[in-house]
Amino acid sequence: MEATEILVIILSIFLAIFLFVSIVLIGLLIKVTLQIKKVTTAANKAVTNAEALTANISKVTSQAFLGKAIINQLKKLTKK
């Protein structure tokens, strides 16, 4: 065996190993991207729910504040 044949064998072994590792890494990358997609979907749902909750709370609190202000004004008017 000459040196060139040995180098070809070594290079082909390294290329085969690299191909196998790259296939495994691509599979892991696909799994991670799917998990990221699930997490972002869940986060988006949570944000939407939080926005709806704050909108409902702001409606209630603004009505309560308005009612309290009216009652305070009525109390001031009735004291005089």
C-alpha positions in Angstrom: 0.0 0.0 0.0 1.2 3.4 -0.9 0.9 6.5 1.2 -1.8 7.9 -1.1 -4.0 4.8 -0.7 -3.7 5.1 3.1 -4.6 8.8 2.9 -7.6 8.0 0.8 -8.8 5.4 3.3 -8.3 7.8 6.2 -10.1 10.6 4.4 -13.0 8.3 3.5 -13.4 7.1 7.1 -13.4 10.7 8.4 -15.9 11.7 5.7 -18.2 8.8 6.7 -18.0 9.8 10.3 -18.7 13.5 9.5 -21.7 12.5 7.4 -23.1 10.4 10.2 -22.5 13.1 12.8 -24.1 15.7 10.6 -27.2 13.6 10.0 -27.6 13.1 13.8 -27.1 16.8 14.4 -29.7 17.7 11.8 -32.2 15.4 13.5 -31.5 17.1 16.8 -31.8 20.5 15.3 -35.2 19.6 13.9 -36.4 18.4 17.3 -35.2 21.6 19.0 -36.9 23.8 16.4 -40.2 22.0 16.9 -39.8 22.4 20.7 -39.1 26.1 20.2 -42.2 26.4 18.0 -44.3 24.8 20.8 -42.9 27.1 23.4 -43.6 30.2 21.3 -47.1 29.1 20.6 -47.7 28.6 24.4 -46.2 32.0 25.2 -48.3 33.6 22.5 -51.4 32.1 24.1 -50.4 33.3 27.5 -49.8 36.8 26.3 -53.2 36.8 24.6 -54.9 35.6 27.8 -53.0 38.2 29.8 -54.1 41.0 27.4 -57.7 39.9 27.7 -57.5 39.7 31.5 -56.0 43.2 31.7 -58.7 44.6 29.3 -61.4 43.1 31.5 -59.8 44.4 34.7 -59.4 47.8 33.2 -63.1 47.9 32.3 -64.2 46.9 35.8 -61.8 49.2 37.6 -62.7 52.2 35.4 -66.4 51.6 36.2 -65.6 51.2 39.9 -63.5 54.4 39.9 -66.3 56.3 38.1 -68.9 55.0 40.6 -66.7 56.0 43.5 -66.2 59.5 42.1 -69.9 59.9 41.6 -70.6 58.7 45.1 -68.0 61.1 46.6 -69.5 64.0 44.7 -73.0 63.1 45.9 -71.8 62.9 49.4 -70.2 66.4 49.1 -73.4 67.8 47.7 -75.6 66.3 50.4 -73.4 67.5 53.2 -73.8 71.2 52.2 
